[in-house]
Amino acid sequence: MPPPNKLFLQYGSVGIEFALSVLLGLFAGRWADQRVGTGGGLALAGFLLGVLIGFRSLWRVARQAQRELEQGPPGDDQKPWK
Protein backbone atom coordinates (compact mmCIF):
# COMPACT_ATOMS: atom_id res chain seq x y z
CA MET A 1 0.00 0.00 0.00
CA PRO A 2 1.42 3.43 -0.91
CA PRO A 3 2.39 5.92 1.80
CA PRO A 4 -0.48 8.03 3.20
CA ASN A 5 0.76 11.27 1.63
CA LYS A 6 0.72 9.68 -1.82
CA LEU A 7 -2.81 8.40 -1.23
CA PHE A 8 -3.89 11.87 -0.12
CA LEU A 9 -2.54 13.41 -3.32
CA GLN A 10 -3.98 10.63 -5.47
CA TYR A 11 -7.50 10.77 -4.04
CA GLY A 12 -7.49 14.44 -3.10
CA SER A 13 -6.99 15.48 -6.70
CA VAL A 14 -10.36 13.99 -7.70
CA GLY A 15 -12.25 17.06 -6.53
CA ILE A 16 -9.94 19.36 -8.42
CA GLU A 17 -10.26 17.20 -11.55
CA PHE A 18 -14.04 17.27 -11.28
CA ALA A 19 -14.22 21.04 -10.80
CA LEU A 20 -11.79 21.74 -13.62
CA SER A 21 -13.63 19.50 -16.07
CA VAL A 22 -16.95 21.21 -15.28
CA LEU A 23 -15.47 24.71 -15.52
CA LEU A 24 -13.55 23.94 -18.68
CA GLY A 25 -16.68 22.54 -20.33
CA LEU A 26 -18.72 25.55 -19.25
CA PHE A 27 -16.20 28.11 -20.46
CA ALA A 28 -15.65 26.27 -23.74
CA GLY A 29 -19.42 26.22 -24.26
CA ARG A 30 -19.71 29.94 -23.48
CA TRP A 31 -16.87 30.68 -25.89
CA ALA A 32 -18.59 28.62 -28.59
CA ASP A 33 -21.89 30.42 -27.86
CA GLN A 34 -20.22 33.77 -28.41
CA ARG A 35 -18.54 32.63 -31.63
CA VAL A 36 -21.66 31.08 -33.13
CA GLY A 37 -24.17 33.50 -31.61
CA THR A 38 -26.39 30.94 -29.90
CA GLY A 39 -28.28 31.75 -26.73
CA GLY A 40 -26.54 29.56 -24.18
CA GLY A 41 -27.27 26.08 -25.47
CA LEU A 42 -23.64 25.28 -26.10
CA ALA A 43 -22.70 26.52 -22.62
CA LEU A 44 -25.24 24.11 -21.15
CA ALA A 45 -23.95 21.30 -23.35
CA GLY A 46 -20.36 22.07 -22.34
CA PHE A 47 -21.36 22.12 -18.67
CA LEU A 48 -23.11 18.76 -18.95
CA LEU A 49 -20.18 17.27 -20.85
CA GLY A 50 -17.85 18.52 -18.10
CA VAL A 51 -20.05 16.91 -15.45
CA LEU A 52 -20.02 13.60 -17.33
CA ILE A 53 -16.24 13.70 -17.71
CA GLY A 54 -15.87 14.58 -14.02
CA PHE A 55 -18.04 11.65 -12.95
CA ARG A 56 -16.09 9.34 -15.24
CA SER A 57 -12.90 10.41 -13.51
CA LEU A 58 -14.50 9.93 -10.10
CA TRP A 59 -15.70 6.45 -11.12
CA ARG A 60 -12.23 5.49 -12.34
CA VAL A 61 -10.58 6.51 -9.07
CA ALA A 62 -13.28 4.77 -7.00
CA ARG A 63 -12.72 1.52 -8.92
CA GLN A 64 -8.97 1.81 -8.40
CA ALA A 65 -9.46 2.37 -4.67
CA GLN A 66 -11.76 -0.65 -4.48
CA ARG A 67 -9.14 -2.83 -6.18
CA GLU A 68 -6.48 -1.61 -3.75
CA LEU A 69 -8.73 -2.39 -0.79
CA GLU A 70 -9.44 -5.87 -2.09
CA GLN A 71 -5.73 -6.57 -2.54
CA GLY A 72 -4.97 -5.60 1.04
CA PRO A 73 -1.57 -4.62 2.35
CA PRO A 74 1.49 -6.27 0.78
CA GLY A 75 2.39 -9.56 2.40
CA ASP A 76 -1.10 -10.05 3.82
CA ASP A 77 -2.15 -13.41 2.40
CA GLN A 78 -5.18 -13.83 4.65
CA LYS A 79 -8.12 -11.72 3.55
CA PRO A 80 -10.99 -12.24 5.98
CA TRP A 81 -13.46 -10.34 3.82
CA LYS A 82 -13.10 -12.71 0.85
MILO-240767 format. One line per field, with one value per atom (N, C-alpha, C, O, CB): residue number from 0; residue in one letter; atom name; x negated, y negated, z. Coordinates in pm, 1 decimal, always signed. Each point is the difference from the previous one (the first is absolute). Last residue first. Glycine has a CB too. Layout:
pos	NUM | ...;
code	A | ...;
site	CA | ...;
east	X | ...;
north	Y | ...;
up	Z | ...;
***
This chain:
pos	81 | 81 | 81 | 81 | 81 | 80 | 80 | 80 | 80 | 80 | 79 | 79 | 79 | 79 | 79 | 78 | 78 | 78 | 78 | 78 | 77 | 77 | 77 | 77 | 77 | 76 | 76 | 76 | 76 | 76 | 75 | 75 | 75 | 75 | 75 | 74 | 74 | 74 | 74 | 74 | 73 | 73 | 73 | 73 | 73 | 72 | 72 | 72 | 72 | 72 | 71 | 71 | 71 | 71 | 71 | 70 | 70 | 70 | 70 | 70 | 69 | 69 | 69 | 69 | 69 | 68 | 68 | 68 | 68 | 68 | 67 | 67 | 67 | 67 | 67 | 66 | 66 | 66 | 66 | 66 | 65 | 65 | 65 | 65 | 65 | 64 | 64 | 64 | 64 | 64 | 63 | 63 | 63 | 63 | 63 | 62 | 62 | 62 | 62 | 62 | 61 | 61 | 61 | 61 | 61 | 60 | 60 | 60 | 60 | 60 | 59 | 59 | 59 | 59 | 59 | 58 | 58 | 58 | 58 | 58 | 57 | 57 | 57 | 57 | 57 | 56 | 56 | 56 | 56 | 56 | 55 | 55 | 55 | 55 | 55 | 54 | 54 | 54 | 54 | 54 | 53 | 53 | 53 | 53 | 53 | 52 | 52 | 52 | 52 | 52 | 51 | 51 | 51 | 51 | 51 | 50 | 50 | 50 | 50 | 50 | 49 | 49 | 49 | 49 | 49 | 48 | 48 | 48 | 48 | 48 | 47 | 47 | 47 | 47 | 47 | 46 | 46 | 46 | 46 | 46 | 45 | 45 | 45 | 45 | 45 | 44 | 44 | 44 | 44 | 44 | 43 | 43 | 43 | 43 | 43 | 42 | 42 | 42 | 42 | 42 | 41 | 41 | 41 | 41 | 41 | 40 | 40 | 40 | 40 | 40 | 39 | 39 | 39 | 39 | 39 | 38 | 38 | 38 | 38 | 38 | 37 | 37 | 37 | 37 | 37 | 36 | 36 | 36 | 36 | 36 | 35 | 35 | 35 | 35 | 35 | 34 | 34 | 34 | 34 | 34 | 33 | 33 | 33 | 33 | 33 | 32 | 32 | 32 | 32 | 32 | 31 | 31 | 31 | 31 | 31 | 30 | 30 | 30 | 30 | 30 | 29 | 29 | 29 | 29 | 29 | 28 | 28 | 28 | 28 | 28 | 27 | 27 | 27 | 27 | 27 | 26 | 26 | 26 | 26 | 26 | 25 | 25 | 25 | 25 | 25 | 24 | 24 | 24 | 24 | 24 | 23 | 23 | 23 | 23 | 23 | 22 | 22 | 22 | 22 | 22 | 21 | 21 | 21 | 21 | 21 | 20 | 20 | 20 | 20 | 20 | 19 | 19 | 19 | 19 | 19 | 18 | 18 | 18 | 18 | 18 | 17 | 17 | 17 | 17 | 17 | 16 | 16 | 16 | 16 | 16 | 15 | 15 | 15 | 15 | 15 | 14 | 14 | 14 | 14 | 14 | 13 | 13 | 13 | 13 | 13 | 12 | 12 | 12 | 12 | 12 | 11 | 11 | 11 | 11 | 11 | 10 | 10 | 10 | 10 | 10 | 9 | 9 | 9 | 9 | 9 | 8 | 8 | 8 | 8 | 8 | 7 | 7 | 7 | 7 | 7 | 6 | 6 | 6 | 6 | 6 | 5 | 5 | 5 | 5 | 5 | 4 | 4 | 4 | 4 | 4 | 3 | 3 | 3 | 3 | 3 | 2 | 2 | 2 | 2 | 2 | 1 | 1 | 1 | 1 | 1 | 0 | 0 | 0 | 0 | 0;
code	K | K | K | K | K | W | W | W | W | W | P | P | P | P | P | K | K | K | K | K | Q | Q | Q | Q | Q | D | D | D | D | D | D | D | D | D | D | G | G | G | G | G | P | P | P | P | P | P | P | P | P | P | G | G | G | G | G | Q | Q | Q | Q | Q | E | E | E | E | E | L | L | L | L | L | E | E | E | E | E | R | R | R | R | R | Q | Q | Q | Q | Q | A | A | A | A | A | Q | Q | Q | Q | Q | R | R | R | R | R | A | A | A | A | A | V | V | V | V | V | R | R | R | R | R | W | W | W | W | W | L | L | L | L | L | S | S | S | S | S | R | R | R | R | R | F | F | F | F | F | G | G | G | G | G | I | I | I | I | I | L | L | L | L | L | V | V | V | V | V | G | G | G | G | G | L | L | L | L | L | L | L | L | L | L | F | F | F | F | F | G | G | G | G | G | A | A | A | A | A | L | L | L | L | L | A | A | A | A | A | L | L | L | L | L | G | G | G | G | G | G | G | G | G | G | G | G | G | G | G | T | T | T | T | T | G | G | G | G | G | V | V | V | V | V | R | R | R | R | R | Q | Q | Q | Q | Q | D | D | D | D | D | A | A | A | A | A | W | W | W | W | W | R | R | R | R | R | G | G | G | G | G | A | A | A | A | A | F | F | F | F | F | L | L | L | L | L | G | G | G | G | G | L | L | L | L | L | L | L | L | L | L | V | V | V | V | V | S | S | S | S | S | L | L | L | L | L | A | A | A | A | A | F | F | F | F | F | E | E | E | E | E | I | I | I | I | I | G | G | G | G | G | V | V | V | V | V | S | S | S | S | S | G | G | G | G | G | Y | Y | Y | Y | Y | Q | Q | Q | Q | Q | L | L | L | L | L | F | F | F | F | F | L | L | L | L | L | K | K | K | K | K | N | N | N | N | N | P | P | P | P | P | P | P | P | P | P | P | P | P | P | P | M | M | M | M | M;
site	N | CA | C | O | CB | N | CA | C | O | CB | N | CA | C | O | CB | N | CA | C | O | CB | N | CA | C | O | CB | N | CA | C | O | CB | N | CA | C | O | CB | N | CA | C | O | CB | N | CA | C | O | CB | N | CA | C | O | CB | N | CA | C | O | CB | N | CA | C | O | CB | N | CA | C | O | CB | N | CA | C | O | CB | N | CA | C | O | CB | N | CA | C | O | CB | N | CA | C | O | CB | N | CA | C | O | CB | N | CA | C | O | CB | N | CA | C | O | CB | N | CA | C | O | CB | N | CA | C | O | CB | N | CA | C | O | CB | N | CA | C | O | CB | N | CA | C | O | CB | N | CA | C | O | CB | N | CA | C | O | CB | N | CA | C | O | CB | N | CA | C | O | CB | N | CA | C | O | CB | N | CA | C | O | CB | N | CA | C | O | CB | N | CA | C | O | CB | N | CA | C | O | CB | N | CA | C | O | CB | N | CA | C | O | CB | N | CA | C | O | CB | N | CA | C | O | CB | N | CA | C | O | CB | N | CA | C | O | CB | N | CA | C | O | CB | N | CA | C | O | CB | N | CA | C | O | CB | N | CA | C | O | CB | N | CA | C | O | CB | N | CA | C | O | CB | N | CA | C | O | CB | N | CA | C | O | CB | N | CA | C | O | CB | N | CA | C | O | CB | N | CA | C | O | CB | N | CA | C | O | CB | N | CA | C | O | CB | N | CA | C | O | CB | N | CA | C | O | CB | N | CA | C | O | CB | N | CA | C | O | CB | N | CA | C | O | CB | N | CA | C | O | CB | N | CA | C | O | CB | N | CA | C | O | CB | N | CA | C | O | CB | N | CA | C | O | CB | N | CA | C | O | CB | N | CA | C | O | CB | N | CA | C | O | CB | N | CA | C | O | CB | N | CA | C | O | CB | N | CA | C | O | CB | N | CA | C | O | CB | N | CA | C | O | CB | N | CA | C | O | CB | N | CA | C | O | CB | N | CA | C | O | CB | N | CA | C | O | CB | N | CA | C | O | CB | N | CA | C | O | CB | N | CA | C | O | CB | N | CA | C | O | CB | N | CA | C | O | CB | N | CA | C | O | CB | N | CA | C | O | CB;
east	+1286.1 | +24.0 | +43.9 | +24.8 | -191.5 | +37.7 | +120.7 | +27.7 | +100.7 | -135.8 | -360.1 | +120.8 | +127.4 | +102.5 | -224.3 | -389.4 | +96.9 | +133.0 | +72.2 | -190.3 | -439.8 | +130.7 | +91.7 | -25.1 | -76.5 | -352.9 | +60.1 | +139.4 | +77.9 | -305.5 | -132.6 | +115.6 | +74.2 | +81.5 | -61.6 | -402.0 | -41.3 | +114.0 | -20.9 | -198.5 | +289.9 | -94.8 | -41.4 | -25.2 | -56.8 | +569.5 | -139.9 | -93.0 | +34.2 | +22.4 | +427.8 | -51.0 | -145.0 | -60.7 | +220.6 | +193.2 | -132.1 | -55.1 | -71.2 | +29.7 | +451.9 | +15.7 | -133.8 | -8.0 | +215.3 | -197.8 | +53.0 | +13.7 | -27.4 | +149.0 | -253.6 | -106.9 | +47.2 | -76.1 | -21.6 | +413.9 | -97.3 | -111.6 | -42.9 | +95.6 | +259.4 | +61.6 | -95.1 | -10.6 | +236.2 | -354.4 | -5.5 | +60.0 | -51.4 | +65.5 | +16.2 | -139.6 | -14.4 | -73.3 | -3.5 | +496.4 | -30.1 | -142.2 | -25.2 | +189.0 | -36.3 | +70.1 | -24.9 | -18.5 | +194.5 | -343.3 | -77.1 | +66.5 | -69.0 | -12.2 | +307.1 | -127.6 | -81.7 | -56.7 | +58.0 | +400.9 | +26.8 | -129.4 | -17.5 | +241.1 | -246.1 | +31.9 | +22.3 | -47.1 | +149.3 | -159.9 | -125.3 | +21.0 | -80.5 | +0.2 | +458.5 | -80.2 | -132.5 | -45.0 | +152.5 | +171.7 | +48.8 | -75.0 | -21.1 | +245.1 | -328.6 | -37.4 | +45.3 | -74.9 | +88.0 | +121.4 | -143.2 | -48.4 | -81.2 | +47.5 | +477.6 | -17.3 | -146.7 | -32.0 | +234.0 | -102.2 | +49.6 | -18.6 | -44.1 | +212.3 | -271.2 | -98.0 | +40.9 | -83.7 | +22.6 | +365.7 | -112.1 | -109.6 | -59.7 | +112.4 | +309.0 | +40.6 | -110.3 | -20.5 | +258.2 | -313.3 | +10.4 | +33.9 | -63.1 | +135.9 | -70.2 | -136.1 | -2.3 | -82.4 | +9.9 | +489.6 | -55.8 | -142.5 | -36.8 | +181.7 | +61.6 | +64.9 | -55.3 | -25.8 | +232.9 | -351.7 | -54.2 | +59.6 | -70.5 | +40.2 | +196.4 | -131.2 | -67.6 | -75.5 | +53.4 | +437.1 | +15.1 | -132.2 | -11.5 | +216.8 | -108.1 | -37.6 | +12.2 | -32.5 | +103.5 | +43.7 | +46.5 | -31.1 | +76.6 | +98.1 | -446.9 | +114.3 | +29.4 | -80.7 | +23.9 | -307.5 | +113.1 | +124.5 | +110.9 | -202.7 | -390.4 | +107.3 | +120.4 | +76.1 | -155.2 | -304.7 | -49.1 | +114.4 | +4.6 | -225.4 | +309.2 | -34.9 | -44.8 | +32.7 | -97.8 | +153.8 | +123.1 | -28.6 | +73.6 | +25.2 | -463.6 | +63.6 | +131.8 | +33.3 | -140.6 | -116.1 | -80.3 | +63.7 | +8.4 | -216.3 | +399.7 | +27.9 | -77.5 | +52.9 | -11.1 | -127.2 | +134.5 | +37.5 | +61.9 | +1.4 | -468.3 | -9.5 | +136.4 | +8.4 | -197.2 | +171.6 | -64.0 | -17.9 | +11.5 | -128.2 | +299.9 | +86.3 | -61.5 | +67.0 | +21.0 | -343.9 | +113.8 | +91.9 | +47.4 | -60.4 | -339.1 | -52.7 | +111.2 | +5.0 | -225.9 | +328.9 | -27.3 | -52.5 | +38.9 | -86.4 | +120.4 | +127.0 | -24.2 | +67.7 | +30.8 | -474.9 | +69.1 | +133.3 | +37.6 | -148.5 | -144.6 | -62.3 | +71.0 | +14.1 | -230.8 | +359.0 | +30.0 | -59.2 | +65.8 | -59.6 | -108.1 | +142.8 | +34.2 | +66.5 | -17.2 | -488.5 | +26.8 | +145.7 | +30.2 | -211.1 | +58.2 | -55.0 | +25.5 | +37.8 | -214.3 | +296.5 | +85.6 | -46.1 | +81.1 | -29.6 | -318.9 | +124.7 | +93.0 | +61.9 | -84.8 | -411.2 | +4.3 | +130.4 | +25.7 | -273.6 | +129.3 | +37.7 | +11.3 | +67.9 | -178.3 | -44.3 | +144.8 | +46.6 | +115.8 | -117.1 | -466.2 | +68.9 | +150.7 | +64.6 | -250.2 | -95.9 | -13.3 | +79.1 | +63.5 | -290.0 | +213.3 | +68.8 | -5.1 | +101.0 | -157.9 | -188.8 | +142.9 | +80.5 | +97.5 | -133.7 | -422.0 | +25.1 | +147.9 | +57.2 | -290.4 | +84.1 | -3.2 | +23.1 | +58.1 | -214.6 | +136.0 | +121.9 | -3.8 | +102.3 | -74.6 | -309.5 | -1.2 | +123.5 | +56.8 | -309.1 | +309.2 | -84.2 | +3.8 | +91.9 | -51.4 | +12.5 | +85.6 | -90.3 | -97.5 | +285.2;
north	+1196.9 | +73.7 | +139.5 | +76.9 | -214.3 | -193.7 | -45.4 | +70.8 | -28.8 | -188.1 | +285.4 | +51.1 | -40.1 | +65.3 | -72.7 | +103.5 | -107.8 | +46.0 | +76.8 | -160.4 | +214.8 | +33.8 | -120.4 | -105.9 | +271.6 | -193.8 | +106.4 | +37.7 | +55.8 | +28.9 | -505.3 | +47.1 | +102.6 | -35.5 | -185.7 | -35.3 | +104.6 | +55.2 | +91.7 | -199.3 | -376.0 | +99.0 | +99.3 | -37.3 | -130.9 | -54.2 | -41.0 | +106.1 | +118.3 | -254.1 | +132.7 | -5.8 | -43.6 | -21.7 | +199.7 | -99.3 | +62.3 | +4.8 | +94.4 | -174.7 | -139.5 | +144.5 | +72.6 | +113.4 | -152.1 | -434.5 | +52.6 | +151.6 | +68.3 | -283.6 | -8.2 | -6.0 | +53.3 | +65.8 | -262.7 | +160.5 | +105.7 | +1.2 | +106.9 | -126.5 | -327.7 | +127.9 | +116.4 | +91.6 | -187.6 | -333.5 | +10.6 | +132.3 | +62.5 | -312.7 | +148.4 | +26.1 | +15.9 | +87.1 | -216.9 | +3.5 | +139.7 | +36.9 | +110.4 | -122.9 | -434.7 | +84.7 | +148.2 | +79.0 | -256.8 | -142.9 | -1.7 | +88.1 | +66.2 | -298.5 | +178.9 | +67.7 | +8.2 | +104.8 | -186.4 | -165.8 | +143.6 | +79.8 | +104.9 | -154.7 | -421.9 | +43.6 | +151.0 | +67.0 | -291.9 | +28.2 | -2.3 | +49.1 | +76.8 | -267.6 | +137.4 | +110.9 | +9.4 | +109.2 | -135.4 | -337.1 | +122.8 | +122.3 | +95.3 | -201.1 | -309.1 | -0.4 | +126.3 | +57.0 | -304.8 | +177.2 | +32.1 | +4.2 | +85.4 | -192.9 | -27.2 | +141.3 | +41.9 | +108.0 | -124.3 | -437.7 | +80.6 | +148.1 | +75.6 | -254.5 | -121.9 | -8.2 | +82.2 | +64.1 | -290.2 | +185.2 | +83.7 | -0.1 | +103.8 | -153.0 | -239.1 | +139.9 | +96.7 | +102.6 | -169.6 | -393.2 | +26.7 | +146.8 | +66.0 | -303.8 | +87.3 | +9.1 | +30.5 | +78.4 | -237.3 | +79.2 | +126.5 | +19.6 | +110.6 | -125.7 | -392.6 | +107.1 | +135.8 | +85.8 | -225.6 | -227.6 | -9.3 | +110.2 | +62.3 | -312.3 | +198.0 | +64.9 | -7.1 | +89.8 | -147.3 | -159.9 | +145.4 | +73.2 | +108.4 | -148.1 | -450.6 | +68.8 | +150.9 | +68.5 | -269.4 | -108.6 | -60.4 | +76.9 | -9.5 | -86.5 | +28.8 | +71.4 | -55.7 | -73.8 | +282.6 | -319.5 | -89.4 | +69.9 | -50.4 | -89.5 | +271.6 | +40.3 | -92.7 | -16.9 | +253.3 | -308.3 | +9.4 | +27.4 | -57.5 | +140.5 | -90.1 | -134.1 | +2.0 | -91.1 | +29.3 | +473.2 | -78.3 | -139.5 | -49.5 | +178.6 | +145.5 | +44.0 | -74.9 | -33.9 | +261.2 | -305.2 | -52.3 | +36.0 | -83.3 | +101.8 | +164.2 | -144.8 | -62.7 | -84.7 | +76.7 | +460.4 | -17.7 | -146.4 | -39.9 | +257.2 | -109.4 | +33.7 | -16.5 | -47.6 | +208.7 | -217.4 | -111.6 | +27.2 | -92.0 | +35.0 | +403.4 | -118.0 | -115.7 | -62.2 | +135.2 | +320.5 | +23.3 | -120.3 | -35.3 | +276.4 | -258.2 | -2.8 | +22.6 | -68.0 | +151.0 | -43.2 | -138.9 | -10.8 | -90.3 | +39.1 | +483.9 | -72.2 | -143.1 | -48.0 | +191.3 | +120.9 | +49.6 | -71.9 | -30.9 | +254.2 | -324.2 | -50.3 | +49.1 | -75.5 | +67.4 | +170.5 | -142.3 | -56.2 | -77.0 | +55.1 | +469.9 | -14.8 | -146.5 | -32.4 | +233.3 | -96.3 | +49.2 | -22.2 | -43.3 | +214.7 | -264.1 | -101.4 | +39.6 | -84.4 | +25.5 | +367.1 | -117.7 | -110.2 | -67.0 | +125.7 | +327.0 | +31.5 | -121.2 | -29.8 | +272.0 | -198.1 | -71.3 | +24.3 | -66.4 | +83.3 | +201.7 | -139.2 | -78.8 | -102.6 | +115.3 | +441.6 | -8.6 | -142.2 | -31.5 | +261.1 | -149.2 | +76.3 | -18.5 | -25.7 | +191.7 | -354.3 | -71.3 | +69.3 | -65.7 | -14.6 | +292.9 | -128.2 | -77.9 | -55.1 | +50.2 | +402.5 | +26.9 | -129.0 | -18.3 | +244.4 | -252.7 | +27.9 | +28.4 | -43.2 | +133.6 | -151.2 | -126.7 | +19.8 | -86.9 | -3.1 | +474.6 | -80.5 | -131.8 | -42.6 | +144.8 | +323.8 | -82.5 | -91.1 | -33.3 | +40.3 | +452.4 | -120.2 | -79.6 | +16.5 | -25.6 | +549.6 | -117.4 | -123.8 | -5.5 | +129.6;
up	+209.1 | -123.9 | +28.2 | -92.9 | -21.7 | +447.0 | -63.8 | -131.4 | -64.7 | +173.8 | +173.4 | +65.2 | -70.7 | +19.5 | +192.7 | -365.4 | -19.6 | +59.0 | -63.6 | -148.0 | +209.6 | +53.0 | -14.0 | +57.6 | +103.7 | -291.1 | -81.1 | +47.0 | -77.2 | +31.9 | +65.0 | +75.5 | -84.9 | -85.1 | +209.9 | -275.0 | +93.3 | +82.8 | +79.5 | -71.3 | -199.7 | -53.2 | +106.2 | +114.6 | -277.5 | +203.9 | +9.8 | -56.0 | -0.3 | +200.9 | -411.7 | +135.9 | +2.2 | -104.9 | +170.7 | -428.2 | +1.9 | +141.5 | +34.4 | -267.5 | +148.2 | -11.9 | +3.3 | +47.3 | -178.5 | +132.4 | +125.6 | -4.9 | +98.7 | -62.4 | -427.1 | +100.0 | +134.6 | +70.9 | -190.0 | -229.5 | -29.5 | +103.4 | +43.4 | -287.6 | +274.8 | +36.2 | -26.1 | +81.5 | -133.5 | -86.6 | +145.7 | +46.7 | +92.8 | -74.0 | -474.1 | +36.0 | +151.4 | +46.8 | -248.8 | +32.8 | -34.2 | +37.8 | +48.2 | -235.2 | +243.8 | +97.0 | -28.4 | +92.6 | -66.6 | -328.3 | +124.5 | +105.5 | +77.4 | -130.4 | -357.0 | -23.4 | +129.3 | +31.2 | -269.8 | +239.7 | -8.0 | -15.2 | +61.9 | -163.8 | +83.3 | +135.8 | +4.0 | +91.9 | -43.2 | -467.7 | +74.2 | +143.5 | +52.7 | -195.9 | -121.7 | -51.7 | +74.7 | +34.6 | -260.4 | +317.4 | +62.3 | -50.7 | +75.0 | -50.1 | -222.2 | +141.4 | +71.8 | +79.3 | -82.2 | -443.2 | +5.1 | +144.7 | +35.9 | -261.6 | +156.1 | -36.7 | +6.4 | +49.8 | -197.2 | +216.4 | +112.7 | -29.9 | +86.6 | -28.1 | -402.2 | +108.1 | +121.0 | +63.5 | -143.5 | -274.3 | -41.7 | +107.6 | +28.5 | -271.5 | +306.3 | +19.3 | -41.5 | +65.0 | -102.9 | -37.1 | +143.9 | +25.6 | +82.5 | -43.7 | -481.9 | +51.5 | +148.3 | +47.1 | -222.2 | -26.6 | -48.3 | +50.9 | +39.7 | -244.2 | +298.5 | +75.0 | -41.2 | +84.4 | -64.3 | -262.2 | +136.5 | +87.0 | +79.4 | -104.4 | -407.8 | -1.9 | +136.8 | +37.2 | -280.1 | +181.5 | -12.6 | +1.7 | +57.3 | -185.5 | +131.8 | +123.6 | -6.0 | +97.0 | +20.2 | -491.1 | +124.8 | +126.3 | +95.9 | -229.5 | -366.8 | +57.5 | +138.7 | +56.5 | -188.2 | -199.6 | +21.3 | +51.6 | -16.9 | -161.4 | +65.0 | -89.7 | +12.2 | -95.3 | +111.7 | +258.4 | -137.8 | -98.6 | -108.7 | +196.4 | +380.2 | -46.6 | -145.5 | -76.0 | +309.0 | -21.1 | -12.3 | -54.8 | -85.4 | +276.0 | -84.8 | -123.8 | -22.3 | -113.5 | +139.0 | +376.9 | -109.9 | -134.4 | -90.2 | +232.3 | +241.8 | -8.4 | -114.2 | -72.1 | +318.8 | -156.4 | -53.9 | -12.8 | -98.7 | +198.7 | +106.2 | -141.9 | -67.0 | -113.2 | +161.6 | +415.5 | -68.8 | -149.2 | -81.0 | +293.6 | +55.0 | +3.0 | -78.1 | -82.4 | +305.0 | -163.1 | -89.6 | -8.1 | -108.0 | +161.8 | +254.8 | -135.7 | -102.5 | -102.4 | +188.4 | +370.7 | -37.9 | -142.6 | -74.0 | +312.9 | -62.3 | -10.5 | -47.0 | -90.8 | +273.4 | -95.5 | -118.5 | -19.6 | -113.0 | +143.3 | +356.0 | -122.2 | -125.6 | -96.3 | +217.4 | +302.1 | -14.9 | -129.0 | -69.8 | +319.0 | -141.1 | -27.0 | -26.1 | -98.4 | +242.2 | -9.9 | -135.7 | -38.0 | -111.2 | +137.9 | +414.2 | -89.3 | -144.7 | -81.3 | +251.1 | +156.2 | +7.3 | -92.5 | -64.0 | +297.4 | -187.6 | -70.1 | -0.6 | -102.2 | +168.5 | +161.6 | -127.2 | -75.6 | -100.4 | +89.9 | +423.7 | +21.8 | -128.7 | -4.5 | +223.4 | -199.8 | +15.6 | +23.3 | -27.2 | +117.9 | -152.6 | -103.6 | +8.3 | -101.6 | +104.4 | +330.5 | -126.8 | -110.2 | -82.4 | +152.6 | +347.2 | +13.0 | -131.0 | -43.5 | +287.7 | -213.9 | -10.5 | +8.6 | -72.9 | +173.6 | -27.7 | -141.1 | -22.6 | -100.0 | +74.6 | +465.8 | -72.0 | -149.9 | -65.0 | +238.4 | +119.3 | +14.0 | -78.0 | -53.8 | +277.4 | -406.1 | +120.2 | +5.0 | -103.9 | +104.4 | -269.3 | -7.3 | +129.6 | +80.1 | -325.7 | +207.2 | +0.0 | +0.0 | +75.0 | +48.5;
***
